[in-house]
């Protein structure tokens, strides 16, 4: 019941801000597609296919990451430190686990909405993108992982300024380094291994390889699932102590 | 029914609430008074599980309050000091959110929302966004929200702060009505007149400690029922007397203007908190 209530509230707010959310979500992917698809990538080939086909999975991965993360991190942070509306959930008879699951799912759904928009844009830009269950699974996992990270960050970080720093030091570097815009094998040894540890790398690689080998099919989703569990457990622990 | 047992909250070297021991009975209207930083809000926050005590406990009917004990939390309604309505949701939706969080079924929820909107005279603003309501309306909506799940205990942290005198008086009527219907109310306020009018018992807090605890009338009697005010060395001074006659006798030999009036809780509050602070 309470889990659904959290989603209901997010739906009410989403409905109220539908157009601003939709247009806001479209801007970054459209720019990426124009710059890297039509502009920079128009004459480029990567691995035997056009650059736009190569870059679309990366754009899905990074956009769903930023939307899921920032939706929930900003929502939690602002409602904790500015509007104080988060208190309504803290004093309600809702366990911290249900609260975390509700908020994380809400953030992930917003991420999935952004994925839907990118898929539509990819069709408009005539990019070769295969939409199937594997893409849906990986995208969902990616949304859940970064929504859970957003939940934890939103609870831990005490000001909007520090939230911007978190974005600058964690989210933005991942956006560019995790194989989103270029193949990872071009990175120098050492850095490549570090990038391999990051969750976004697993989403990008899995979306690009599409389960063509055992690593794509199982290892990447399992790594994302592990990240999700870690962020969820840490988030619930912090929620239990949050003041 | 509501028991605070050696309740302490420390923030580093600062002790916000210091070994608070207090019992509040069922259907009591209890006021916590104190200057800024006395520990009133921290006490309310610990009771509403927003803040975890450093030591000590709070019990409702013998059950210890904890953030994850959802059954206990459902027995409390909270009206915080700050406006924390969801501004992008309507008055109705704010109440609906609360009702859903507390597990009210659809029919019961809708009936309760209509009831409370009428009670708080907000029926005609039900579908306005909360951010568009006036300060007084927002306060009323916050009270309605806290009452949605029919709590046994209502915590109100400075509920009338920032409201004009007429709206404040309407709020008092509303609060009195709730208490008459059997609701236990714990109120913190800066308005001492408010505590005097509403509360059956009052606790005075200072520096995190409960320094006095009694009915407003008994607290006034402790310092003296009449106050003699006179001007000396550039400041207004007060002296307290058990009767008007004693005050008149004392004023007889004084030069300049004097004022004799019945003492109120504010006089008592200032005297007691200064005395305790100053030793």
Boltz contact constraints between the chains, C-beta under 6 A:
constraints:
  - contact:
      token1: [A, 1]
      token2: [B, 103]
      max_distance: 6.0
  - contact:
      token1: [A, 2]
      token2: [B, 101]
      max_distance: 6.0
  - contact:
      token1: [A, 5]
      token2: [B, 100]
      max_distance: 6.0
  - contact:
      token1: [A, 5]
      token2: [B, 101]
      max_distance: 6.0
  - contact:
      token1: [A, 9]
      token2: [B, 97]
      max_distance: 6.0
  - contact:
      token1: [A, 12]
      token2: [B, 89]
      max_distance: 6.0
  - contact:
      token1: [A, 12]
      token2: [B, 93]
      max_distance: 6.0
  - contact:
      token1: [A, 13]
      token2: [B, 88]
      max_distance: 6.0
  - contact:
      token1: [A, 16]
      token2: [B, 88]
      max_distance: 6.0
  - contact:
      token1: [A, 84]
      token2: [B, 82]
      max_distance: 6.0
  - contact:
      token1: [A, 84]
      token2: [B, 84]
      max_distance: 6.0
  - contact:
      token1: [A, 85]
      token2: [B, 84]
      max_distance: 6.0
  - contact:
      token1: [A, 85]
      token2: [B, 86]
      max_distance: 6.0
  - contact:
      token1: [A, 87]
      token2: [B, 50]
      max_distance: 6.0
  - contact:
      token1: [A, 87]
      token2: [B, 84]
      max_distance: 6.0
  - contact:
      token1: [A, 90]
      token2: [B, 50]
      max_distance: 6.0
  - contact:
      token1: [A, 91]
      token2: [B, 48]
      max_distance: 6.0
  - contact:
      token1: [A, 91]
      token2: [B, 78]
      max_distance: 6.0
  - contact:
      token1: [A, 92]
      token2: [B, 101]
      max_distance: 6.0
  - contact:
      token1: [A, 93]
      token2: [B, 70]
      max_distance: 6.0
  - contact:
      token1: [A, 93]
      token2: [B, 73]
      max_distance: 6.0
  - contact:
      token1: [A, 93]
      token2: [B, 74]
      max_distance: 6.0
  - contact:
      token1: [A, 95]
      token2: [B, 68]
      max_distance: 6.0
  - contact:
      token1: [A, 243]
      token2: [B, 51]
      max_distance: 6.0
